């Protein structure tokens, strides 16, 4: 079965868990999903590797507050430990480069961007890339294919877009497998690039706050602008905007849908503890 199928099952489970208001037993949750307990358990194991009961704890709406208390990361400490965009995040080696401000200001003029659709652990994904690396990665499960395509294309309206999944497939495969090398070509304004660089320093299974990011990039009063830049991150998952939370512990928004953000954080928490 595909990873996208697994995510669609998890998406339904999230809705059921939220609606229940309390923990469901494996049998109750499986019954609500129209599956046997054994089959549902296998799906969970294939997707994230923990029991449904444990996964419910990661999906709980209060889990973000617990992460802030237990897995909060100051970006200076992360950088000192070598957890930067050019370091290893588990088994995945990320290399990135940013387009020059002048080139970014040309709104993609002269750029050839290849794209393709791929199954992912979080629903169908749209991946875009230049010859230097991935420049866009969107999840379409919540927003739909048309909206995802329109959103990414609008970021570089003067670029030449060509459907060529084979051009980006190796980077996409590395990104979702968490192994090998994934190259990123970050295309944005200088302030956005600073924010995205800060996001790259947050290790998997950890979180930080918008205010911490603002302080780390030297603009402590620009919390709202940082939030906007986080939301404009075009490369979801690899530039981990899902690891940025509000100071209160609230999840905040997520460009590709809050169910996706919660699923990503829950999966990373499970893998970090595993």
C-alpha positions, 0 to 999 in steps of 0.5 A: 500500500502507498504512503499516501493511503497510510496518511489518509487512514491517519487523517481519518483517525485524527478526526476521530480522536479529536471528536472523541474527547478522550482516548479510544481503545485500539478496538474502538478506533479500529471499529470506527475506521471499519477495520479489524484491530489487527489490520489497523495495528499493522497500518500504524506500524507501517506508517510510524512504528508505534502503537495507536495508543501511543500515537494518540498521545502524540496527536493530542491537541496538548502535545505541542505544549508538552513538546515546548516544555520537553523538546524546546530548542534554542537555535544557538544550541542547535547550531553549536551542536552542528544541527544546521542545514549542512549537517545530518538530520538523522540519515538525510544529508541536506545541501542548500543554496540561496538564490541571490537577492537580485535574481529572486527579485526577478520573480523567477525570470530565466528559471526553468522549473521542473515538477512532478506529483509523488506519493508521500507519508503525508498525502500526495505531494507536488515537488518542484526543482531547478537544476540546483535542487528542490525549490518547492514541496507542497502537500495537496491532501488538504488543499487539493492539486489545483490549489497546490499547483497554483500556490507554488507557481505564483511564487515565481510567476516568470519562471518556465514550468515543465512537467518532468518528474524524473528531474526531481525524483532522486531528491524527492526519494531521498527526502521521504526516505530520510536517506541519501542527499537532498539538495535545496535551492531556496528562492526568496527575499533576504529576510525570508532566507534568514528565517528559513535558514533558522528553521533548518537548525531545528532538529527532528523531534524538537520545536521552537517558537516564532519569537525564538526565531526572531531573536536568533536572526537578530530581529527580536521585535519582528515576530509577526514578520517571522510568522509570515516568512515561516508560512511562506516557506515553499519547501515543506518538511525539509525546511521544517516550518512545522517545528515552529510553534506559538509561545503559548504552545498553540500550533499556529497555522500551517500552509498545507493544513493543520492535520498535516502539521499535526501528523508530521509532528506526531510522526517525528516525535514517535521516531525520536523516541523510538 
